[in-house]
Structure formats: C-alpha cells, structure tokens
Amino acid sequence: MPNLAKKRKQGFSSIARASANECSAVFDVAKIAQIIDSKEKEKIKKLLYRIICMLSKLIV
C-alpha cells in the first residue's frame, strides 16, 4: 500500500507541475496582449519557476 500512495502523490504532483507550466504560457500570452508589463511578467515567471522546481522534487 505505501507504494501506491507514493505513486498517487507523484501523479498529483505531476499534474500540478503541468498546470504551473500552463500558467507560465498564459502569462506569455498576457505579455504579448499587453495585459501585463515585462516587469510583472518576470516576477511571476520567477515565482512559477520556483513552484515548478518544488513540484519536480516531489515527483522523484
């Protein structure tokens, strides 16, 4: 059973990481559409990068 729990946690973390990557793409589009400025986009991208790194560590 513990192995199943670990696989499920990895699965949820993988889905969360994919969602964070999608958010990153949305902010790229928002920048192109001039909804947010470059400074704001970079700040958000840095936060998303940190989140993606943390989620990646949960998947291993």
N, CA, C and O atoms as a MOPAC input file, in Angstrom:
PM7 MOZYME 1SCF
protein

 N      0.79000 1    -1.22000 1     0.00000 1
 C      0.00000 1     0.00000 1     0.00000 1
 C      0.82800 1     1.28000 1     0.00000 1
 O      0.46800 1     2.21000 1    -0.72100 1
 N      1.91200 1     1.38500 1     0.76100 1
 C      2.68200 1     2.62400 1     0.75100 1
 C      3.17900 1     2.99300 1    -0.64500 1
 O      3.27100 1     4.17200 1    -0.98900 1
 N      3.50200 1     1.96700 1    -1.45200 1
 C      3.97400 1     2.22600 1    -2.80300 1
 C      2.88100 1     2.88900 1    -3.64200 1
 O      3.16400 1     3.78700 1    -4.43500 1
 N      1.63700 1     2.45000 1    -3.46800 1
 C      0.50600 1     3.03100 1    -4.18000 1
 C      0.32200 1     4.49300 1    -3.77700 1
 O      0.06100 1     5.34300 1    -4.62900 1
 N      0.45600 1     4.78500 1    -2.50100 1
 C      0.31800 1     6.16200 1    -2.02100 1
 C      1.39900 1     7.04900 1    -2.62800 1
 O      1.13700 1     8.19400 1    -2.99600 1
 N      2.60500 1     6.52000 1    -2.73100 1
 C      3.70400 1     7.29000 1    -3.31700 1
 C      3.43000 1     7.57100 1    -4.79200 1
 O      3.67000 1     8.68400 1    -5.26100 1
 N      2.93900 1     6.59000 1    -5.51900 1
 C      2.63000 1     6.76400 1    -6.93800 1
 C      1.51000 1     7.79000 1    -7.13700 1
 O      1.55100 1     8.59600 1    -8.06700 1
 N      0.52200 1     7.74800 1    -6.25800 1
 C     -0.57300 1     8.71700 1    -6.35800 1
 C     -0.07000 1    10.12900 1    -6.08200 1
 O     -0.45400 1    11.07400 1    -6.77300 1
 N      0.78400 1    10.27400 1    -5.07900 1
 C      1.35700 1    11.58900 1    -4.76400 1
 C      2.17000 1    12.09900 1    -5.94400 1
 O      2.08800 1    13.27600 1    -6.29300 1
 N      2.94500 1    11.22800 1    -6.55300 1
 C      3.73800 1    11.61500 1    -7.72400 1
 C      2.82100 1    12.03200 1    -8.87500 1
 O      3.11100 1    12.98700 1    -9.59600 1
 N      1.72200 1    11.31100 1    -9.03800 1
 C      0.76600 1    11.64300 1   -10.09300 1
 C      0.14100 1    13.00800 1    -9.88400 1
 O      0.04100 1    13.80200 1   -10.81900 1
 N     -0.28100 1    13.28500 1    -8.65100 1
 C     -0.86100 1    14.59200 1    -8.34400 1
 C      0.16600 1    15.70600 1    -8.52900 1
 O     -0.15900 1    16.78000 1    -9.03600 1
 N      1.39200 1    15.44900 1    -8.12000 1
 C      2.45800 1    16.45000 1    -8.26800 1
 C      2.76100 1    16.69600 1    -9.73700 1
 O      3.03400 1    17.82800 1   -10.13400 1
 N      2.71500 1    15.66400 1   -10.52800 1
 C      2.95500 1    15.79500 1   -11.96200 1
 C      1.87100 1    16.64400 1   -12.62500 1
 O      2.16400 1    17.48800 1   -13.47200 1
 N      0.62300 1    16.41400 1   -12.23500 1
 C     -0.48200 1    17.21600 1   -12.76100 1
 C     -0.33100 1    18.67600 1   -12.33700 1
 O     -0.55200 1    19.58300 1   -13.14000 1
 N      0.04000 1    18.90200 1   -11.09000 1
 C      0.23800 1    20.27000 1   -10.58600 1
 C      1.36600 1    20.96400 1   -11.33900 1
 O      1.26600 1    22.15000 1   -11.65400 1
 N      2.44300 1    20.22800 1   -11.62900 1
 C      3.57100 1    20.81300 1   -12.37400 1
 C      3.13600 1    21.18800 1   -13.79300 1
 O      3.51100 1    22.24700 1   -14.29600 1
 N      2.35600 1    20.33400 1   -14.43200 1
 C      1.86100 1    20.63400 1   -15.77500 1
 C      0.97000 1    21.88300 1   -15.75400 1
 O      1.02600 1    22.70600 1   -16.66700 1
 N      0.15900 1    22.01400 1   -14.71600 1
 C     -0.70000 1    23.19300 1   -14.58600 1
 C      0.12400 1    24.45700 1   -14.39400 1
 O     -0.21600 1    25.50600 1   -14.94200 1
 N      1.19700 1    24.37200 1   -13.62800 1
 C      2.07900 1    25.52700 1   -13.42900 1
 C      2.73900 1    25.91500 1   -14.74800 1
 O      2.89700 1    27.10100 1   -15.03800 1
 N      3.12400 1    24.92200 1   -15.54900 1
 C      3.69600 1    25.21700 1   -16.86000 1
 C      2.67600 1    25.89800 1   -17.76600 1
 O      3.02700 1    26.79600 1   -18.53100 1
 N      1.42200 1    25.47900 1   -17.68500 1
 C      0.36600 1    26.12900 1   -18.46100 1
 C      0.19100 1    27.58500 1   -18.02500 1
 O     -0.02200 1    28.46700 1   -18.85700 1
 N      0.28000 1    27.82200 1   -16.73900 1
 C      0.17900 1    29.20100 1   -16.22900 1
 C      1.28800 1    30.06400 1   -16.80900 1
 O      1.07100 1    31.22900 1   -17.14300 1
 N      2.45200 1    29.49400 1   -16.92500 1
 C      3.58000 1    30.21800 1   -17.49900 1
 C      3.25900 1    30.64600 1   -18.93300 1
 O      3.55200 1    31.77400 1   -19.33000 1
 N      2.66200 1    29.75000 1   -19.69500 1
 C      2.28400 1    30.07000 1   -21.07500 1
 C      1.21700 1    31.16500 1   -21.11200 1
 O      1.24500 1    32.03200 1   -21.98500 1
 N      0.28900 1    31.12600 1   -20.17500 1
 C     -0.76300 1    32.14700 1   -20.11200 1
 C     -0.15000 1    33.52700 1   -19.87500 1
 O     -0.58800 1    34.51500 1   -20.46500 1
 N      0.86200 1    33.59300 1   -19.01000 1
 C      1.49900 1    34.88100 1   -18.75400 1
 C      2.28700 1    35.37000 1   -19.96200 1
 O      2.41400 1    36.57800 1   -20.16400 1
 N      2.81900 1    34.45000 1   -20.77400 1
 C      3.46200 1    34.85100 1   -22.02800 1
 C      2.44200 1    35.51100 1   -22.95500 1
 O      2.72500 1    36.53900 1   -23.57000 1
 N      1.27400 1    34.92000 1   -23.05000 1
 C      0.20500 1    35.47100 1   -23.88900 1
 C     -0.25300 1    36.82100 1   -23.34000 1
 O     -0.48800 1    37.75600 1   -24.10500 1
 N     -0.37800 1    36.92300 1   -22.01900 1
 C     -0.78900 1    38.18800 1   -21.39600 1
 C      0.22000 1    39.29500 1   -21.70700 1
 O     -0.16800 1    40.44600 1   -21.90700 1
 N      1.48300 1    38.96200 1   -21.74800 1
 C      2.51700 1    39.95200 1   -22.07100 1
 C      2.38000 1    40.38400 1   -23.53300 1
 O      2.43900 1    41.57300 1   -23.84600 1
 N      2.19700 1    39.40500 1   -24.42100 1
 C      2.05100 1    39.72500 1   -25.85000 1
 C      0.81200 1    40.59200 1   -26.07900 1
 O      0.83700 1    41.50800 1   -26.90200 1
 N     -0.26400 1    40.30500 1   -25.35600 1
 C     -1.50500 1    41.07400 1   -25.47700 1
 C     -1.42400 1    42.39900 1   -24.71300 1
 O     -2.38400 1    43.16900 1   -24.69300 1
 N     -0.29800 1    42.65100 1   -24.10000 1
 C     -0.03500 1    43.87400 1   -23.32600 1
 C     -1.01100 1    44.05600 1   -22.16700 1
 O     -1.40500 1    45.17400 1   -21.83400 1
 N     -1.38700 1    42.94400 1   -21.56700 1
 C     -2.24000 1    42.98000 1   -20.37300 1
 C     -1.37400 1    43.20100 1   -19.13800 1
 O     -1.79800 1    43.84900 1   -18.18100 1
 N     -0.15900 1    42.65700 1   -19.16600 1
 C      0.79900 1    42.88800 1   -18.08700 1
 C      2.10100 1    43.40200 1   -18.69800 1
 O      2.37700 1    43.17500 1   -19.87600 1
 N      2.88600 1    44.08800 1   -17.89500 1
 C      4.15500 1    44.60000 1   -18.40500 1
 C      5.28400 1    43.59300 1   -18.17700 1
 O      5.11000 1    42.59400 1   -17.47900 1
 N      6.42300 1    43.86800 1   -18.76900 1
 C      7.56500 1    42.94200 1   -18.70100 1
 C      8.02300 1    42.69900 1   -17.27300 1
 O      8.36400 1    41.57500 1   -16.90600 1
 N      8.02900 1    43.75000 1   -16.47200 1
 C      8.48500 1    43.63000 1   -15.08300 1
 C      7.59000 1    42.65900 1   -14.29900 1
 O      8.07500 1    41.79300 1   -13.57100 1
 N      6.29500 1    42.82300 1   -14.46600 1
 C      5.33400 1    41.95300 1   -13.78100 1
 C      5.46500 1    40.51700 1   -14.26900 1
 O      5.42400 1    39.57900 1   -13.47300 1
 N      5.62300 1    40.34500 1   -15.58100 1
 C      5.75400 1    39.00200 1   -16.15100 1
 C      6.98600 1    38.30000 1   -15.59800 1
 O      6.91800 1    37.12000 1   -15.25300 1
 N      8.09600 1    38.99400 1   -15.51000 1
 C      9.32600 1    38.38300 1   -14.99400 1
 C      9.18100 1    37.98400 1   -13.52500 1
 O      9.67100 1    36.93300 1   -13.11200 1
 N      8.51700 1    38.81200 1   -12.75500 1
 C      8.28700 1    38.49300 1   -11.34300 1
 C      7.44900 1    37.21800 1   -11.21600 1
 O      7.76100 1    36.33400 1   -10.41800 1
 N      6.40000 1    37.13800 1   -12.00000 1
 C      5.52200 1    35.96700 1   -11.97300 1
 C      6.26600 1    34.73100 1   -12.46100 1
 O      6.13900 1    33.65600 1   -11.87400 1
 N      7.04000 1    34.87800 1   -13.53200 1
 C      7.78500 1    33.74400 1   -14.08600 1
 C      8.76100 1    33.17600 1   -13.05900 1
 O      8.91500 1    31.95900 1   -12.95800 1
 N      9.42000 1    34.04700 1   -12.29900 1
 C     10.35400 1    33.58200 1   -11.27000 1
 C      9.63100 1    32.77500 1   -10.20200 1
 O     10.12600 1    31.73900 1    -9.75900 1
 N      8.46000 1    33.24800 1    -9.78900 1
 C      7.67700 1    32.51200 1    -8.79800 1
 C      7.21600 1    31.15900 1    -9.34900 1
 O      7.28800 1    30.14500 1    -8.65500 1
 N      6.75000 1    31.14800 1   -10.57800 1
 C      6.32300 1    29.89000 1   -11.18900 1
 C      7.48600 1    28.92100 1   -11.32500 1
 O      7.32100 1    27.71700 1   -11.12600 1
 N      8.66200 1    29.43800 1   -11.66200 1
 C      9.84200 1    28.58000 1   -11.77700 1
 C     10.13900 1    27.89400 1   -10.43900 1
 O     10.43600 1    26.70100 1   -10.39400 1
 N     10.05300 1    28.66100 1    -9.36000 1
 C     10.28800 1    28.08700 1    -8.02700 1
 C      9.25200 1    27.01600 1    -7.69400 1
 O      9.58300 1    25.97000 1    -7.13600 1
 N      8.01000 1    27.28600 1    -8.03900 1
 C      6.93900 1    26.31500 1    -7.79100 1
 C      7.17600 1    25.04300 1    -8.59600 1
 O      7.04100 1    23.93800 1    -8.07000 1
 N      7.52800 1    25.19700 1    -9.86400 1
 C      7.78400 1    24.03700 1   -10.72100 1
 C      8.95900 1    23.22300 1   -10.18700 1
 O      8.91700 1    21.99300 1   -10.21100 1
 N      9.99600 1    23.88700 1    -9.71100 1
 C     11.14300 1    23.17300 1    -9.13400 1
 C     10.73200 1    22.37500 1    -7.90000 1
 O     11.14300 1    21.22600 1    -7.73600 1
 N      9.92400 1    22.97900 1    -7.03700 1
 C      9.47400 1    22.27200 1    -5.83200 1
 C      8.61300 1    21.06300 1    -6.20300 1
 O      8.76100 1    19.99200 1    -5.61400 1
 N      7.72600 1    21.23100 1    -7.16500 1
 C      6.88400 1    20.11800 1    -7.57300 1
 C      7.69800 1    19.01200 1    -8.22500 1
 O      7.39500 1    17.83100 1    -8.05500 1
 N      8.72300 1    19.38700 1    -8.96400 1
 C      9.57400 1    18.39200 1    -9.60600 1
 C     10.28300 1    17.51900 1    -8.56200 1
 O     10.46500 1    16.31900 1    -8.76600 1
 N     10.67000 1    18.12500 1    -7.46600 1
 C     11.32200 1    17.35700 1    -6.40200 1
 C     10.36300 1    16.35200 1    -5.75800 1
 O     10.79600 1    15.31000 1    -5.26500 1
 N      9.07300 1    16.65900 1    -5.76000 1
 C      8.08100 1    15.74800 1    -5.19300 1
 C      7.84600 1    14.53400 1    -6.09900 1
 O      7.43100 1    13.47400 1    -5.62900 1
 N      8.11300 1    14.69500 1    -7.38500 1
 C      7.84200 1    13.63700 1    -8.35100 1
 C      8.91200 1    12.55400 1    -8.30400 1
 O      8.61900 1    11.38900 1    -8.57400 1
 N     10.13200 1    12.91200 1    -7.97000 1
 C     11.24700 1    11.95900 1    -7.98900 1
 C     11.07000 1    10.86300 1    -6.97300 1
 O     11.92200 1     9.98100 1    -6.86300 1

